[in-house]
Amino acid sequence: MKQQIIRCTNIEKDLAQFISDLSYDGLFLLTDENTHKLCLPLIESVPEIRTAKQIIIPAGDENKNIRSLSMVWEFLSQNGANRKSLLINLGGGMLTDLGGFAAATFKRGIRFINIPTTLLGAVDAAVGGKTGINFKGLKNEIGAFAPALAVLIDSNFFKTLDATNLLSGYAEMLKHALLNSEQELNEILRFDLENPDYQKLNSLLFESVLVKERIVTKDPTEQGIRKALNLGHTFGHAFESFSYEIKRPVPHGYAVAWGTVCELYLSLVKLGFDKDDWMKVARFVKAHYGVFAFDCTHYQRLYELMQHDKKNETTTINFSLLKKIGEIEINQTANQQEIDETLDFFREYFGL
Ligand code: GLY
């Protein structure tokens, strides 16, 4: 599984160049209502894009479903797509996941290119070959591992992102830095998120994507080391689901940021992760992501949500933790008491 990751300096030129080097029979462009309006103009001058057959699906994670997927299959089928056709996915994580899965399954697989238009999409969803849709209320229940031919990354798309969406993606960059090196972590913590320098962001993002790519190359189908990418996500998914239950939804990346603070605390307790390193990450998260309010009456529900996470088959919960920055220990476990203690510590630090 190898996908080319292209760090764009000029998306129109880079895309035109990449496509002109390929041979294909039929070019298709998938957007959602938002990316059609806001992002397509950035690549529209590419001659191939102007003549590509365009499929537009409804935006939003609630539309990452079999209906939208079926729309894509139908369009491809009715417009003469064949095994040699090429699909370009222009959008955030929802779009690249769904488009990738449509491509992976249409006539048993056609090639596709991802152009992520959100930071979260660029740093996570678009890279690494996980494709799929939600099904019967379960996220990413149906899917396939299928790498894009290439992922073209250009931070110019992120200039229109609001601060919340920028921060949401940035949490995954924080995670990748923790998995990689102290130097990368310090750069991530130093970056001025209030006045982003998009060129600098592009290079930080590219470094970050390469961390993921290196891990995925070693373990494309998540049998082992790819589980490292779940750092922060066991607590994070529980916070995210819980926030929906109590009708105070939080963005994915925010939940991951808080989850990372919790899982680094578990790393500290169980594997001796450095306290100062924990502190500098916790301080950063508190300053930028604020607090997620809950009290001890919610612990049981948070624990149950962690148990329901597909990675856990027993009463202990599985985690990917860190011995130190860049030193990953997968298949770690914690029991309910340790999880409660972590939640206590989290609440104390965040002043809840
Ligand atoms: N989002 C984690 C992974 O791609 O494995």
Boltz pocket constraint, residues with backbone or C-beta under 6 A from the ligand:
constraints:
  - pocket:
      binder: B
      contacts: [[A, 124], [A, 127], [A, 128], [A, 130], [A, 226], [A, 229], [A, 230]]
      max_distance: 6.0
